[in-house]
Amino acid sequence: MKKLILIALVIVSSIIASKAQGSFQFHAGLAFPSGDFADDNYDDAIYYGSGNASTGLNLGIKYYSPLKAEGLSLILSMNLLYNPLSKDFREATEDDSDGEDFTFMKYINIPIMAGVNYKIPVSEKLAFYAEGGLGFNILNITKFKTKDEDFEYSEKFSPSLKLGYTIGGGLLIEDKYSVGLNYYGLGSHKSKYEWKQTYSGDTNKDDDKFEKALDIGVVTLTFGIML
């Protein structure tokens, strides 16, 4: 995954370097899981298509380069979307256990997109905008672990790369501050993982993958500042 991110950063940096007239926006806000990603079906959790994800955080950066058409700009963006598992799922898992300690997995999505933004002025200080983009998403699921006195089990997930898209809009205030609402469709991921089990000193491990692909959908509400 580090190589993929490095390649993406090199491509984005090269384009930005050739478009000196552009501007940056930094933004932060909330990331709301949508569709199957938010589905709280306990029996189908994670490996069978239900994400059981809860509300998380979004941090990101956008680069805008004006195009010849009035109000139209090229956008390059990179976001980090962080979503933990829902409290209900974690509590249900702990209730079904025999007192084991758990370290639950968390979802980290890194969508890298290119697209266009169209700005519609309303007054000197206020404008609406609409935008859309295409690119790819890197899904990383953090390690899951459970253990008690003589038993330990863990799952280490491999990063998954899929095509994705975003569409959204919002308000731009004084050409500096923004409030945005975006939907991210980030692909169907049939993630692979390595499980490892240790019991009474004996260790077994093997590779496995999700029984059903998990569709990742996220709605973000962000507040940004142009630099």
Sequence and secondary structure as in RCSB ss.txt:
>XXXX:A:sequence
MKKLILIALVIVSSIIASKAQGSFQFHAGLAFPSGDFADDNYDDAIYYGSGNASTGLNLGIKYYSPLKAEGLSLI
LSMNLLYNPLSKDFREATEDDSDGEDFTFMKYINIPIMAGVNYKIPVSEKLAFYAEGGLGFNILNITKFKTKDED
FEYSEKFSPSLKLGYTIGGGLLIEDKYSVGLNYYGLGSHKSKYEWKQTYSGDTNKDDDKFEKALDIGVVTLTFGI
ML
>XXXX:A:secstr
 HHHHHHHHHHHHHHHHT TT EEEEEEEEEEEEGGGT   STTBTTTSB  B  EEEEEEEEEEE SSTTEEEE
EEEEEEEEEB HHHHHHHHHTSSS EEE  EEEEEEEEEEEEEEEESSSSEEEEEEEEEEEEEEEE  EEEE SS
EEEEEEE  EEEEEEEEEEEEEETTTEEEEEEEEEEEEE  EEEEEEEETTEEEEEEEE SS EEEEEEEEEEEE
E 
